[in-house]
């Protein structure tokens, strides 16, 4: 969807990952807790 190969910067990649997790949480409220746990992880 918004995951094109246009952004090559590390910060952009992290931002894209954060947005992806945010949309995943919105799409599936049950995964919200998992997303929060992943956000706290050493990723």
N, C-alpha and C positions, 0 to 999 in steps of 0.2 A: 504494500500500500504506500507507505511513505518511506520504505526502506530501499532507496535507490543507491547507486554507487557514486552519488555526487559528492557526498561528504567523506573526506579522507582524514580529517583531523580527529585526534584522539578524543577531544572534548565533544565533538559532534557525535562520535560513535557512542560515547557515554550518554549523551543527551537523547539520542535515538533509542537507546536501550531503556532509559528511564521512561520515555514516552510510551514505548511498546508495553512496558509493565503496567503503566497507568491505564492504557486502553484495555489491557487484559483484565485489570481489576474492575473496570467499569463494565466490561462485557460479562464478567462472571464474579459477582460479589463474594462467592464462596472462596475464590482464589485470592481475595484481597489480603487475607491473613498470610498466605504464602508469599504474596508479593512484598508485604511488609517485612517478612523474615528475610527474603532475598535482598531487600534494600539494606538490611542491617548486616548482611553477610560481608565477607572480605572481598567482594567483587570489585 
